[in-house]
Amino acid sequence: TFELNRVQQMEHMLGEWKQMRYEIINAMTAPSGELVDLRGIPQRTKLAGSMISGLSNIETAYAKELQTYNDHVLRGISRPSLFHAFSRAAETFNDKKVLDMWNMVKVMVNLPSTPRGDQIKSRSSLEVEQTIVSQARKYLENRYREFMNSLVNENLAQAKRGGIPGTVPLVKSFVGIRIQNMRDLEDALVDDRPIWPLIYYCMRAGDFKAALTCLNQCGSSFQEFRQALEEAANDPQRRPSSRGESIVKLHYRKHVRSSTDPFKRAAYCALVPCEPDDLHSEVICTADDYLWLKLCQVREQTDSEHKLTLDNLQTTILEVYGESYYHAHEQPFLYFSMLFLTGQFEAAIEFLARGAGARHLPHAVHLAAAMHEHSLLAPSQSVLAPLISVDPADKPPAKRLNLARLILLYVKRFESSDPKESLHYLFLLRCMKDPHGRNMFAASAAEMVVDASPNNRALLVGKIDGDRRLPGILDQFQINTDDVINICAETLYRKGLLEDAVTMYDLAGNHEKVLNIMCTLLAQVVSQKDAQGSLRSRLQTLATDISLRYQGIAIQVPAELVAAFYTLRDLMVFFDQFHNEQHQTAMRTIADSKLLPLHVKEVDERVTALRRVSPEVAGTLSDVLLATMTIIYRQYQKMRGTEPGDEIAREQQLRNLREHARALTSFAGTLPYRMPNETNSKLVQMEILMH
């Protein structure tokens, strides 16, 4: 038995080493089979606060929305938008930044429908890239319009707006507040406002036609710019024609680049990528302003004139500037928005999960869940990959997010306190496979059950009631619960947690495995003295329960195994009687078991029968023989020490006891097993003392 335990332990350790080796190799190899450059990419993801248990108010609000969504999935009815559901939950958080984040997300995920497949490839298509740029610009422009309205409303006396609706009056009021120093600006004015700030801020608010209106109020000047602006105002992408761009670029190089008016230069560069490397620091004050200008300058292909592509912009924000430039951990939502608005959804989510001490992990998890459910996420193709990874086959700087790892990291925090909610998160993994080809939801749920307390296990997978299993929470999901229970049982068995494995195999209806393991366990403790709460006590209770239940149902188990189980159960009763000095009862029990001969004529029969006995029962023979011989010897001594009476009857009883002892020593000497020398010597010694 000790050797069996040692072998099982070594097999479990070897399995863990193989798993670790697989993780390391997988983290270094991309789905395309090429080696990934992991410099600067963390191999293991450690999130702060991962030991916190229980759900916060924010997490509870998100979890309720996810449960509602999953209920729709399980019932096969129309699914609500998770983006709108989680955004609705965010309205209760009293956190404007989180609400702004979800509003931004709802704008950015409004992308063209693409076939289910690799999101990296779909996102690299011309149509999707153009939509990403267009949606991001629209979002930034609407935000800026809100800012302008807010500033004007705070300074109504200075703004002198007069309640006239429309972009032009708004911008004129805004410029009246914002532009106090007219130095370096060109002399052209519209209603006492400098022309180029008006044009720039109309463009910044996303209204090119309003900018054109301002320009037209200035007479017939700036024809090159006017024509290009008119083309852009009527173009879905808000870009001039190629010819218009070329004319504006030439005009910019000859006449505008040297202008002292920063708003004029900025307006030209926002309309046409005249000088992409110019940051226009006199006008561009915020990260939003910078991003908006760069998005205006994005074109599909680079050429000799150094046009800016979306890939270039993504690389600049993620790798050239990066977290340190944006002070990302102090202002995480700013850096997150810079990534998300440029279509770097995976990198944005990973940063939100990790950055600022992982304070925003719940938002990252639910954003990833929504993206995945709506087929907008580029997932790692292995669940063992790091949280964020690079596949050299992808178009740089694309990243892939390991959703399974993110969900498991999140669930680990509250799986013991909130098992039902945990299952709803694991249900998100239902379409993935684990490294062994099993359903990821089933495998993850099984791991959760393995780590759960006995009460939570019963809650998750149910419990035995008579001849059937009462359903648990897991039965509410679209999954074969028996598969999960079998995975649990196998895992517990490999880990050497045999007592728990018995319970799981029993739930799964694998009666043969139940009796097999029970025999292994009972054989180790059968001869021990009983103690309340001990392993032996628990196993005896379990054995009694199993024997009562199995007697009333049909089980497909070899007869030899059933016999071994009942023999070991009876031997536990025998040893209880032995330790309690109930000698007469113990002798009746051992006689009924027909395991040992109590008469010399029975020796050959018992030795022959022993060849059919299981190794577990055979392994207990040494202790059973010693206990039985000890009982006989004590009975002999007691009989010898009684007061004189019916000497004939007493002598007959003593002869019977000596025959019992001789039968045991003969039996021990002819066994087909090698008995410990100490056992044989004790048996012989006690028999000799009876003569």
C-alpha positions in Angstrom: 0.0 0.0 0.0 2.8 2.4 0.8 4.5 1.6 -2.5 1.2 2.2 -4.3 0.9 5.7 -2.6 4.4 6.5 -3.5 3.9 5.6 -7.2 0.7 7.7 -7.3 2.5 10.6 -5.8 5.3 10.4 -8.3 2.9 10.1 -11.2 1.1 13.3 -9.9 4.4 15.2 -9.6 5.4 14.1 -13.1 2.1 15.2 -14.5 2.6 18.7 -12.9 6.1 19.0 -14.4 4.7 18.0 -17.9 2.0 20.6 -17.5 4.6 23.3 -16.6 6.8 22.3 -19.5 3.8 22.6 -21.8 3.0 26.1 -20.5 6.6 27.3 -21.0 6.8 25.9 -24.6 3.4 27.2 -25.4 4.2 30.7 -24.2 7.2 30.8 -26.5 5.5 29.4 -29.6 2.8 31.2 -31.6 -0.2 29.5 -33.1 1.6 29.8 -36.5 4.4 27.6 -35.0 7.0 30.4 -35.1 9.0 31.4 -32.0 7.6 34.5 -30.2 9.9 37.2 -29.0 9.0 37.4 -25.3 11.3 40.2 -24.4 9.3 42.6 -22.3 6.3 40.4 -22.1 5.5 38.9 -18.7 5.5 35.1 -18.6 3.3 35.0 -15.6 0.5 37.4 -14.8 0.2 38.4 -11.2 -2.7 40.7 -10.4 -2.8 42.7 -7.2 -5.8 41.9 -5.0 -6.0 38.3 -6.2 -6.5 37.0 -2.7 -9.6 39.0 -2.0 -12.7 36.8 -1.7 -16.3 37.8 -2.2 -18.0 40.1 -4.7 -17.9 43.9 -4.3 -20.9 46.0 -5.2 -19.4 46.7 -8.6 -18.7 43.0 -9.3 -22.2 42.1 -8.1 -23.8 44.5 -10.5 -21.8 43.1 -13.4 -22.5 39.5 -12.3 -26.3 40.1 -12.4 -26.1 41.4 -15.9 -24.0 38.4 -17.0 -26.4 36.0 -15.4 -29.3 37.6 -17.3 -27.4 37.3 -20.5 -26.4 33.6 -19.9 -30.1 32.8 -19.1 -31.0 34.1 -22.6 -28.2 31.9 -24.1 -29.3 28.8 -22.1 -33.0 29.3 -23.1 -32.1 29.8 -26.7 -33.8 33.2 -27.0 -32.5 36.5 -28.5 -29.4 37.7 -26.6 -29.2 41.2 -25.3 -26.1 43.3 -26.0 -23.6 42.8 -23.3 -22.1 46.2 -24.0 -25.4 47.9 -23.2 -26.0 45.6 -20.2 -22.7 46.3 -18.6 -23.0 50.0 -19.5 -26.4 50.0 -17.6 -24.6 48.4 -14.6 -21.9 51.1 -14.8 -24.6 53.8 -14.4 -25.0 52.6 -10.7 -21.2 52.9 -9.9 -21.2 56.7 -9.4 -17.9 56.8 -11.4 -17.9 59.1 -14.5 -14.7 57.6 -15.9 -16.1 54.1 -15.9 -19.3 55.3 -17.5 -17.3 57.3 -20.1 -15.3 54.1 -20.8 -18.4 52.1 -21.6 -19.9 54.9 -23.7 -16.6 55.0 -25.7 -16.7 51.2 -26.1 -20.2 51.2 -27.4 -19.1 53.7 -30.1 -16.0 51.8 -31.1 -17.5 48.3 -31.3 -20.0 49.5 -33.9 -17.9 47.8 -36.6 -18.9 46.2 -39.9 -20.1 42.6 -39.7 -17.4 40.2 -40.5 -17.5 36.4 -40.9 -16.6 34.5 -37.7 -12.9 33.8 -37.8 -9.6 35.4 -37.0 -10.4 38.9 -35.6 -6.8 40.1 -36.3 -7.3 39.5 -40.0 -10.8 41.0 -40.1 -9.6 44.1 -38.2 -6.8 44.6 -40.7 -9.3 44.9 -43.6 -9.6 48.3 -45.3 -13.3 48.6 -44.4 -12.8 47.8 -40.7 -9.7 50.0 -40.3 -11.6 53.0 -41.9 -14.5 52.4 -39.5 -12.2 52.3 -36.5 -10.7 55.6 -37.5 -14.0 57.2 -38.3 -15.7 56.0 -35.1 -12.7 57.2 -33.0 -12.8 60.6 -34.6 -16.5 60.9 -34.1 -16.2 60.0 -30.4 -13.4 62.5 -29.8 -15.3 65.2 -31.7 -18.5 64.7 -29.8 -16.5 64.8 -26.5 -14.9 68.0 -27.5 -18.3 69.5 -28.5 -19.5 68.6 -25.0 -16.4 70.3 -23.5 -17.1 73.4 -25.6 -20.7 73.6 -24.5 -19.6 73.1 -20.9 -17.1 75.9 -21.0 -19.5 78.3 -22.7 -22.2 77.6 -20.2 -19.8 78.3 -17.4 -18.8 81.6 -18.9 -22.1 82.9 -20.4 -21.4 86.6 -19.9 -18.0 86.4 -21.7 -19.3 84.0 -24.4 -22.1 86.2 -25.5 -23.7 83.3 -27.3 -27.2 84.6 -27.2 -28.9 81.1 -27.3 -28.4 80.6 -31.0 -28.2 76.9 -31.9 -25.6 75.4 -34.2 -21.9 74.7 -34.4 -20.8 78.2 -35.7 -22.3 80.2 -32.8 -21.0 77.7 -30.3 -17.4 77.9 -31.8 -17.6 81.7 -31.9 -18.5 81.8 -28.2 -15.8 79.2 -27.4 -13.1 81.1 -29.3 -14.2 84.3 -27.5 -13.4 82.7 -24.2 -10.4 80.6 -25.3 -8.5 83.1 -27.5 -7.5 86.1 -25.4 -4.1 86.8 -27.1 -4.5 87.6 -30.8 -0.8 88.0 -31.3 0.7 85.8 -34.1 -2.8 85.1 -35.5 -3.7 86.3 -39.0 -5.7 89.5 -39.4 -8.7 88.0 -41.1 -11.8 88.2 -38.7 -15.4 86.9 -38.7 -17.6 88.7 -36.3 -14.5 90.0 -34.4 -13.2 86.4 -34.1 -9.9 85.3 -35.8 -10.7 83.1 -38.7 -8.3 80.2 -38.3 -9.2 79.4 -34.6 -12.9 79.3 -35.8 -12.1 76.9 -38.7 -9.9 74.7 -36.5 -12.4 74.4 -33.7 -15.2 73.7 -36.1 -13.1 70.9 -37.5 -12.2 69.7 -34.0 -15.9 69.5 -33.2 -16.4 67.4 -36.3 -18.4 69.9 -38.3 -16.5 70.5 -41.6 -19.5 72.3 -43.1 -19.5 74.8 -40.2 -15.8 75.3 -40.9 -16.6 76.0 -44.6 -19.3 78.5 -43.5 -16.8 80.4 -41.5 -14.3 80.3 -44.4 -17.0 81.6 -46.8 -17.7 84.5 -44.5 -14.1 85.6 -45.0 -14.5 86.3 -48.7 -12.7 84.5 -51.6 -9.4 83.9 -49.9 -7.7 80.5 -49.3 -9.2 78.9 -52.5 -6.9 75.8 -52.3 -8.0 75.1 -48.7 -11.6 76.0 -49.4 -11.9 73.5 -52.3 -10.2 70.7 -50.3 -12.4 71.4 -47.3 -15.6 71.3 -49.4 -14.5 67.9 -50.9 -13.9 66.6 -47.3 -17.2 67.9 -46.0 -19.0 65.8 -48.7 -16.8 62.7 -48.3 -17.9 59.8 -46.0 -14.3 59.5 -44.7 -14.0 63.4 -44.5 -11.0 63.5 -46.8 -10.3 65.6 -49.9 -9.6 63.9 -53.3 -6.0 62.8 -54.0 -5.6 65.8 -56.3 -7.0 68.1 -53.6 -4.6 66.7 -51.1 -1.7 67.3 -53.4 -2.6 70.9 -54.1 -3.0 71.6 -50.3 0.3 70.0 -49.5 2.1 72.1 -52.1 0.4 75.3 -50.9 1.3 74.3 -47.3 5.0 73.9 -48.1 5.2 77.2 -50.1 3.0 79.5 -47.9 1.6 78.0 -44.7 4.5 76.2 -43.1 6.1 79.5 -42.3 2.9 81.1 -41.1 2.9 82.5 -37.5 -0.7 81.4 -37.0 -0.6 78.0 -35.2 -4.3 77.4 -35.9 -3.9 77.8 -39.6 -1.1 75.3 -39.7 -3.1 72.9 -37.5 -6.2 73.2 -39.6 -4.2 72.5 -42.8 -2.6 69.4 -41.2 -5.9 68.1 -39.8 -7.4 68.3 -43.3 -4.4 66.8 -45.1 -1.4 65.1 -43.7 0.9 67.9 -44.7 3.5 67.4 -42.0 2.7 64.3 -39.8 5.7 64.8 -37.6 4.7 68.3 -36.4 3.0 68.0 -33.0 1.4 71.5 -33.2 2.1 72.0 -29.5 0.7 75.6 -29.5 -2.8 74.2 -30.3 -2.7 70.5 -29.4 -3.0 70.6 -25.5 -4.3 67.1 -24.6 -3.9 63.5 -25.4 -7.4 63.6 -27.0 -6.3 66.5 -29.2 -3.2 64.7 -30.3 -5.1 61.5 -31.1 -7.8 63.3 -33.0 -5.2 65.1 -35.2 -3.3 61.8 -35.9 -6.6 60.0 -36.8 -7.3 62.9 -39.2 -3.9 62.2 -40.8 -4.2 58.4 -41.1 -4.2 57.0 -44.6 -4.3 53.4 -45.9 -0.8 53.2 -47.5 2.5 54.9 -46.9 4.3 56.5 -49.7 7.3 58.8 -50.4 5.4 61.6 -48.7 5.4 59.7 -45.4 1.7 59.2 -44.9 0.6 57.9 -41.5 -1.1 54.5 -41.4 -3.2 53.1 -38.5 -0.4 50.5 -37.8 2.1 53.3 -37.5 -0.2 55.2 -35.1 -0.8 52.0 -33.0 2.9 51.3 -32.7 3.7 54.9 -31.7 1.1 54.9 -28.9 1.8 51.3 -27.6 5.6 51.0 -28.1 7.2 54.4 -28.8 5.4 56.3 -26.1 4.0 53.5 -24.0 2.9 53.4 -20.4 5.6 55.6 -18.9 5.0 58.5 -21.3 1.3 58.6 -20.5 1.8 58.0 -16.8 -0.6 55.2 -17.4 -0.7 53.8 -13.8 -1.7 57.3 -12.5 -4.3 57.9 -15.2 -5.2 54.4 -16.5 -8.4 55.3 -18.3 -6.4 57.8 -20.5 -3.9 55.2 -21.7 -6.7 52.7 -22.0 -8.7 55.0 -24.3 -5.6 55.8 -26.4 -5.2 52.1 -27.1 -8.9 51.3 -27.5 -9.6 54.3 -29.8 -6.8 53.1 -32.2 -8.3 49.6 -32.4 -5.9 47.9 -30.0 -8.6 46.3 -28.0 -6.6 43.4 -26.6 -3.7 45.5 -25.4 -6.2 48.0 -23.9 -8.0 45.3 -21.9 -4.8 43.7 -20.7 -3.5 47.0 -19.4 -6.8 47.8 -17.7 -6.7 44.4 -16.0 -3.1 44.9 -14.8 -2.5 48.6 -14.5 -3.0 50.8 -11.5 -2.7 47.9 -9.1 -5.4 45.9 -10.9 -8.0 48.2 -9.4 -10.0 48.1 -12.7 -9.8 44.3 -13.2 -13.6 43.9 -13.0 -14.1 46.4 -15.9 -11.4 44.7 -18.0 -12.9 41.2 -17.4 -16.4 42.3 -18.4 -15.2 44.3 -21.4 -13.3 41.2 -22.6 -16.4 39.0 -22.0 -18.6 41.4 -24.1 -16.0 41.6 -26.9 -15.7 37.8 -27.0 -19.5 37.1 -26.9 -19.9 39.6 -29.8 -17.0 38.0 -31.8 -14.8 41.1 -31.6 -11.9 39.8 -29.5 -8.7 38.3 -30.9 -8.1 35.4 -28.4 -5.0 33.4 -27.9 -5.2 30.0 -29.6 -4.0 28.2 -26.5 -5.5 28.6 -23.1 -2.0 28.2 -21.6 -0.6 31.3 -23.4 0.3 34.4 -21.3 -2.4 36.9 -20.7 -1.2 39.0 -23.7 0.9 37.4 -26.5 2.2 38.1 -30.0 1.9 35.8 -33.0 4.5 36.7 -35.7 2.0 35.7 -38.3 -0.2 38.6 -37.3 0.2 42.1 -38.6 2.2 44.2 -36.1 1.6 45.5 -33.5 -1.4 43.2 -33.1 -1.7 41.4 -29.7 -3.8 38.4 -28.6 -5.6 38.2 -25.3 -5.9 34.9 -23.3 -9.6 35.3 -22.3 -9.5 31.9 -20.4 -6.6 33.0 -18.2 -8.3 36.4 -17.5 -11.6 34.8 -16.5 -9.9 32.2 -14.3 -7.8 34.8 -12.6 -10.9 36.8 -11.9 -13.0 33.9 -10.7 -10.3 32.6 -8.4 -11.0 35.6 -6.1 -14.6 34.6 -5.2 -15.2 31.0 -6.3 -15.3 29.8 -2.7 -17.8 32.5 -1.6 -19.9 32.8 -4.7 -19.9 29.4 -6.6 -23.0 30.1 -8.7 -21.7 33.4 -10.0 -18.3 31.8 -10.7 -20.0 29.2 -12.9 -21.6 32.0 -15.0 -18.1 33.4 -15.7 -16.7 29.9 -16.6 -19.7 29.5 -18.9 -18.0 32.1 -21.1 -15.3 29.5 -21.9 -17.8 27.0 -23.3 -16.6 27.2 -26.9 -12.9 26.7 -26.0 -10.8 23.5 -25.6 -8.3 22.9 -22.8 -4.8 21.4 -23.7 -6.3 17.9 -23.4 -9.0 18.6 -25.9 -11.8 18.8 -23.3 -14.4 21.5 -23.1 -12.8 24.4 -21.3 -16.0 25.1 -19.3 -16.3 21.5 -18.2 -12.5 21.3 -17.3 -12.6 24.7 -15.4 -15.8 23.8 -13.6 -14.2 20.5 -12.6 -11.2 22.2 -11.2 -13.4 24.6 -9.3 -15.3 21.6 -7.8 -12.0 19.9 -6.9 -10.9 23.0 -4.9 -14.3 23.5 -3.3 -15.4 22.8 0.2 -17.6 19.7 0.7 -20.7 22.0 1.1 -19.8 23.9 -2.1 -19.2 20.6 -4.0 -22.7 19.4 -3.1 -24.1 22.8 -4.1 -22.3 22.6 -7.5 -22.7 19.0 -8.6 -25.5 17.7 -6.3 -25.5 14.8 -3.9 -26.6 11.2 -3.6 -30.2 10.5 -2.5 -30.9 6.8 -2.4 -30.2 5.4 -5.8 -30.0 8.8 -7.7 -28.1 12.0 -7.8 -29.9 15.2 -6.8 -29.0 18.0 -9.3 -26.7 20.8 -8.5 -26.1 24.3 -9.9 -24.0 22.9 -12.7 -27.1 21.1 -14.1 -28.6 24.4 -15.0 -26.0 24.9 -17.7 -25.7 23.3 -21.1 -23.2 20.7 -20.1 -23.0 17.0 -19.3 -22.6 17.2 -15.5 -21.5 13.6 -15.4 -18.5 14.5 -17.6 -17.5 17.2 -15.1 -17.9 14.9 -12.1 -15.7 12.3 -13.9 -13.0 14.9 -14.6 -13.2 15.9 -10.9 -12.9 12.3 -9.8 -10.0 11.6 -12.0 -8.2 14.7 -10.9 -8.7 13.9 -7.2 -7.5 10.4 -7.8 -4.4 11.6 -9.6 -3.7 14.0 -6.7 -4.0 11.1 -4.2 -7.1 12.6 -2.6 -8.8 9.2 -2.6 -11.5 9.9 0.0 -12.8 12.8 -2.1 -12.4 10.8 -5.3 -14.7 8.1 -3.9 -17.5 10.7 -3.4 -17.1 12.0 -6.9 -17.0 8.5 -8.5 -20.1 7.6 -6.5 -21.9 10.7 -7.8 -20.9 9.7 -11.4 -22.3 6.2 -10.8 -18.9 4.6 -11.4 -19.4 1.8 -8.8 -16.4 -0.3 -9.8 -14.1 2.6 -9.2 -15.8 3.4 -5.9 -15.3 -0.1 -4.5 -11.8 -0.3 -5.9 -10.6 2.9 -4.1 -12.6 2.0 -0.9 -10.7 -1.4 -0.8 -7.4 0.5 -1.1 -8.4 2.9 1.7 -10.0 0.4 4.0 -7.0 -1.9 3.8 -4.7 0.9 5.2 -6.8 1.6 8.3 -8.8 -1.6 9.0 -6.7 -2.7 12.0 -6.4 0.7 13.6 -8.2 1.6 16.8 -11.2 3.8 16.1 -11.1 7.5 17.0 -13.9 10.1 16.5 -13.3 12.2 13.4 -10.4 10.0 12.2 -9.9 8.8 8.6 -10.9 5.3 9.8 -14.1 6.6 11.4 -15.0 8.5 8.2 -14.3 5.5 6.0 -16.3 3.2 8.2 -19.3 5.5 8.0 -18.9 5.8 4.2 -18.4 2.0 3.8 -21.6 1.4 5.7 -23.5 4.0 3.6 -22.2 2.5 0.4 -23.0 -1.1 1.3 -26.6 -0.2 2.3 -27.2 1.7 -1.0 -25.5 -0.7 -3.3 -27.5 -3.6 -1.9 -30.7 -2.1 -3.3 -29.5 -1.3 -6.8 -28.0 -3.2 -9.7 -24.2 -2.5 -10.1 -21.9 -3.7 -12.8 -18.9 -4.7 -10.6 -16.8 -7.9 -10.6 -18.0 -10.3 -7.9 -14.4 -10.6 -6.4 -14.3 -6.8 -5.9 -17.7 -6.8 -4.2 -16.6 -9.7 -1.9 -13.3 -7.8 -1.1 -15.2 -4.7 -0.1 -17.7 -6.5 2.2 -14.8 -8.5 3.7 -12.9 -5.4 4.6 -16.0 -3.8 5.9 -16.6 -6.8 8.2 -12.9 -6.8 9.2 -13.4 -3.2 10.5 -16.2 -4.5 12.7 -14.0 -7.3 13.9 -11.1 -5.0 14.8 -13.6 -2.6 16.6 -14.7 -5.6 18.7 -11.1 -6.7 19.3 -10.0 -3.2 20.5 -13.2 -3.1 22.7 -12.3 -6.5 24.1 -15.6 -8.0 22.9 -13.8 -11.3 22.3 -16.7 -13.7 21.9 -18.4 -11.4 19.4 -15.1 -10.8 17.5 -14.6 -14.6 17.2 -18.1 -15.0 15.8 -17.4 -12.2 13.3 -14.2 -13.8 12.1 -15.8 -17.2 11.9 -18.6 -15.8 9.8 -16.1 -14.2 7.4 -14.7 -17.7 6.6 -11.3 -16.0 6.1 -9.4 -17.9 8.8 -9.5 -21.6 9.8 -10.5 -22.3 13.4 -10.1 -26.0 13.0 -7.1 -27.9 11.5 -9.3 -29.6 9.0 -10.3 -26.2 7.6 -6.7 -25.1 6.8 -6.5 -26.5 3.3 -9.9 -25.2 2.3 -9.1 -21.7 3.6 -5.7 -21.6 1.9 -7.3 -22.6 -1.4 -10.0 -19.9 -1.0 -7.3 -17.4 -0.2 -6.0 -17.6 -3.8 -9.2 -15.8 -4.9 -8.9 -13.1 -2.3 -7.9 -9.6 -3.5 -4.5 -8.2 -2.6 -6.1 -5.6 -0.3 -7.7 -8.3 1.8 -4.5 -10.4 1.7 -2.5 -7.5 2.9 -4.5 -7.4 6.2 -4.0 -11.1 7.0 -1.0 -10.5 9.2 -2.9 -8.1 11.5 -6.1 -10.3 11.4 -4.1 -13.4 12.4 -2.3 -11.7 15.3 -5.6 -10.2 16.6 -7.4 -13.5 16.4 -4.5 -15.4 18.0 -4.4 -12.7 20.8 -8.1 -13.2 21.4 -7.6 -17.0 21.6 -4.6 -16.7 23.9 -6.5 -14.3 26.3 -9.5 -16.6 26.3 -7.1 -19.5 27.1 -5.5 -17.6 30.0 -8.9 -16.6 31.4 -10.1 -20.2 31.2 -7.0 -21.5 33.0 -7.5 -18.9 35.7 -11.1 -19.7 36.5 -12.2 -21.3 39.8 -12.3 -25.2 39.8 -15.6 -26.5 38.6 -16.6 -28.8 35.8 -13.1 -29.9 34.9 -14.2 -32.0 31.9 -16.0 -29.2 30.2 -13.2 -26.7 31.0 -10.6 -29.1 29.6 -12.6 -29.5 26.4 -12.8 -25.8 26.0 -9.0 -25.5 26.5 -8.5 -28.2 23.8 -10.8 -26.3 21.4 -8.8 -23.1 22.0 -5.5 -25.0 21.4 -6.9 -26.4 18.2 -7.9 -22.9 17.1 -4.3 -21.7 17.7 -2.8 -24.7 15.9 -5.1 -24.1 12.9 -3.9 -20.5 12.8 -0.2 -21.4 12.9 -0.6 -24.1 10.3 -2.5 -21.7 8.1 0.2 -19.0 8.5 2.8 -21.5 7.6 1.2 -22.7 4.4 0.1 -19.3 3.1 1.1 -18.5 -0.5 2.3 -15.1 0.7 5.4 -14.2 2.6 4.3 -13.3 6.1 6.5 -11.0 8.2 8.9 -13.0 10.4 7.7 -11.1 13.5 4.1 -12.2 12.8 5.1 -15.9 12.5 7.2 -15.8 15.6 4.4 -14.2 17.7 1.9 -16.7 16.5 4.1 -19.7 17.3 5.0 -18.1 20.7 1.4 -17.7 21.8 0.5 -21.2 20.6 3.4 -22.7 22.6 2.3 -20.8 25.7 -1.1 -22.6 25.5 0.5 -26.0 26.0 
